[in-house]
């Protein structure tokens, strides 16, 4: 067969800009029709590939593909599903190759985090063994910003911008009312193991004393006494205290604070977030009136306040994946390389999947201030450029964003159902 | 004395656009320098007036006053403080008049909800009695949308837009992942007594079956069985269920659900919001994986996604207050009159404060669907125009909104301290 198809799949938690990557892949593939067949997409990620549910993106209108650039969520569906080692899950790997063969797939693009890079890497190795070599390319995506080698991960910058803008706005609200009402406000953000997202809240602080006054990181076990003293000081000096807390905040025994006692009406643990637990600490020790917010999925779907830098990078890694494919590469991932801090400049580079797979990038300790409650100048230098620029979705006449929902027609199956 | 000063004060919970009203007042007063003195502003609302803490807005640069139009929070501070009846709090009313007299205040503008209209009304009556007549004008503001006579309240439209956009975005996220992950998402929004804000979430639903699939109103006591059946149906038919719940949701005994059992690590009630309680119901009866968000202050400070209609109306009622003052009016409030649904047209009208004071506008039952879990076409007709149009704040080169913080210099005091 001459032209091979691309099979693209989204993996893990979605981001406000993962569809911008899909847009980059599909638009670039369409510009190279003479060398590339169709772009197929796994319905609900790799689960759809295993089940031979492959979406034919060639059925989508050009304008709808273009609209992916400003549409949040995962347009083809995503899943949390990690393939085990080849030894443990050989049948699954063989099935993938079988599906690739049946649908003339020459290029497998897996758009996800560290787990996905690992999967793409393994698939790249087993193709040869099974007599159907396929070019496997990982494409980075994660709001957690925890992939190694790449300077940052597409998806993170927009969440960072959402958090910085939100804590800035909510703090202005609290500041207005603090003399007679709420004195402590707590915003809970994502980040179970690393404080990248919480750190981004610190970008709202432009001058010393500005909110947020306290950031609670998963990297820093909560020192209750120091925390409460700092809250009290902020309230006494500034009139109020604005706090960003990471969902992964732990106590000194290493237990998640969100796990240590919140019970719902039925006695179930772990319903609450960490924000109400922190609020409880403040209330019981200091007595201040508090409010708290849990942004949860809002933060990772808020395409309406995406960072332009992030959208551009998400699109660029999609474009690069196709270029890598055309250049005959496999077992690689396009990454973001920062070539200059000031002015901020970046380009797309290349990393080996074997180097990216299953390695987590921690937030450097030097990004956290000495007292553990804020970010440093080094953190600002790194984080600052990632939230720059605005990239609004178009809105319709009803005042709502024009997000696209694709037709998502699957191609006819050619294989017997998969049973593992 | 010839030209009298305006004394403007913000009251109660702030909104994303209350400063647009302040902007309308100050810019219009400055255009009428030949007839109006300064615009003074109560620091932290009426508490600042009682304490003779009056901000001199003439010290602010023109560009900073203009920036109020796109700045959330309450630029001069606000407070929750309700004056009692004249009989009970005569000293306070007398103090207000004393402050007015000392600072040559001929016009008192009180920007708030029903309580503030009541206060402005009472002050308008006592001025004559105490020999210092002052023109009192209420200016509507409340995200609760519960003022009578006016078609809607400045502040509500932007919160409505935030909620509609947010539930649309989060639902796209959930839809992408539902096959292998979260199946039920719950967004808690404000509205303790009326479901206006929750109803706005329904605007995200463009076609039957679109999210949000369920809205839980404070007006409709929770029918657990019907609710759970509807959640289950949505998950079975659509793959997931997206829910907007009002913080004021009650059970059949009339108790707030948020009150009925949530306990923090210290055994304190009422830390949790209602969203985790509803999540607990879903989990314990249906077993679905859930996520929940509590938008809290984010929703009422999110100027970054304000509705253009709302910003324009907030500004217009500020302009109208000055025009009313110049026309010699007192005891009145500018209101929004809807002159046409389609196309939506509005103008500023006038209502008597006596008619507005202490009367709450409930959401009509005909806005809630027969099953109690959604909104009707009538609700869409009313709500739709209020979220229309975008009005972005300018952003700086760091990627953050350019919100202004005023100098807020107070004028020299002339009176002995107030002790009540």
Interface residues (C-beta under 8 A of the other chain):
Chain A: X10 X13 X14 X16 X44 X45 X47 X71 X72 X73 X74 X75 X77 X78 X79 X80 X81 X161 X164 X165 X166 X168 X169 X170 X172 X173 X174 X175 X176 X177 X179 X180 X181 X185 X187 X203 X204 X206 X260 X261 X262 X263 X264 X265 X266 X268 X271 X272 X273 X275 X276 X277 X279 X280 X283 X284 X291 X292 X293 X294 X295 X296 X297 X298 X300 X301 X302 X303 X304 X305 X307 X308 X309 X384 X387 X388 X389 X390 X392 X395 X397 X398 X399 X400 X401 X403
Chain B: X10 X13 X14 X16 X44 X45 X47 X71 X72 X73 X74 X75 X77 X78 X79 X80 X81 X161 X164 X165 X166 X168 X169 X170 X172 X173 X174 X175 X176 X177 X179 X180 X181 X182 X185 X187 X203 X204 X206 X260 X261 X262 X263 X264 X265 X266 X268 X271 X272 X273 X275 X276 X277 X279 X280 X283 X284 X291 X292 X293 X294 X295 X296 X297 X298 X300 X301 X302 X303 X304 X305 X307 X308 X309 X384 X387 X388 X389 X390 X392 X395 X397 X398 X399 X400 X401 X403
